[in-house]
Amino acid sequence: MKKSESEPIIRRLATDWFATLPKEKQEHPSFLAFKGWLDRKGYSHYLNFSSVAGTNYDAEMWFDDELGQNWRR
């Protein structure tokens, strides 16, 4: 999978995952919890792309950006 193909999918899945969280967990969404959800749902293959910085780094940046969590960086 290409990085450019993965980005919009990871962003959409982050939004979908976020919508399933209870209100108290929406305040500080966890990328690790999101990755676990991807594994359980069979979506972890979207993290299989080439990246200079690393797939987890890129995916977490998209996750933070999509969910308004850039302040954590």
C-alpha positions in Angstrom: 0.0 0.0 0.0 1.2 3.5 -0.8 1.5 6.1 1.9 -0.7 8.5 -0.1 -3.4 5.8 -0.2 -3.2 5.0 3.5 -3.5 8.6 4.7 -7.2 9.3 3.8 -8.2 5.8 5.0 -6.4 6.2 8.4 -7.9 9.7 8.9 -11.5 8.4 8.2 -11.0 5.3 10.4 -9.7 7.6 13.2 -12.9 9.6 12.9 -15.0 6.4 12.9 -13.2 5.0 15.9 -13.5 8.3 17.8 -17.3 8.3 17.3 -17.5 4.9 19.1 -15.7 6.2 22.3 -17.6 7.1 25.4 -17.6 10.9 26.1 -15.0 10.7 28.9 -12.5 9.0 26.5 -13.0 11.5 23.7 -11.2 14.2 25.7 -7.8 12.5 25.2 -8.1 9.8 22.5 -5.2 7.3 22.5 -3.4 6.4 19.4 -2.4 3.0 20.9 -6.0 2.2 21.6 -6.8 3.2 18.0 -4.1 0.9 16.7 -5.6 -1.9 18.8 -9.0 -1.2 17.3 -7.4 -1.3 13.8 -6.0 -4.8 14.6 -9.3 -6.1 16.0 -11.3 -4.9 13.1 -8.8 -6.2 10.5 -7.7 -2.8 9.3 -4.0 -3.0 10.4 -2.9 -3.6 6.8 -3.5 0.1 6.2 -0.4 0.7 8.3 1.8 -1.2 5.8 3.4 1.5 3.8 6.9 2.8 3.3 7.9 5.8 5.4 11.1 7.6 6.2 9.9 8.7 9.6 8.1 5.3 10.3 4.6 4.2 9.7 3.6 4.7 13.4 4.9 8.3 13.4 3.0 9.2 10.2 -0.2 7.5 11.2 -0.1 9.1 14.7 0.4 12.5 13.0 -2.7 11.9 10.9 -4.6 10.7 13.9 -3.7 13.7 15.9 -4.4 16.1 13.1 -7.8 14.5 12.3 -8.9 14.5 16.0 -7.5 18.0 16.8 -4.8 16.6 19.0 -1.8 18.5 17.5 -1.3 20.4 20.7 0.3 17.1 22.1 3.2 17.3 19.7 
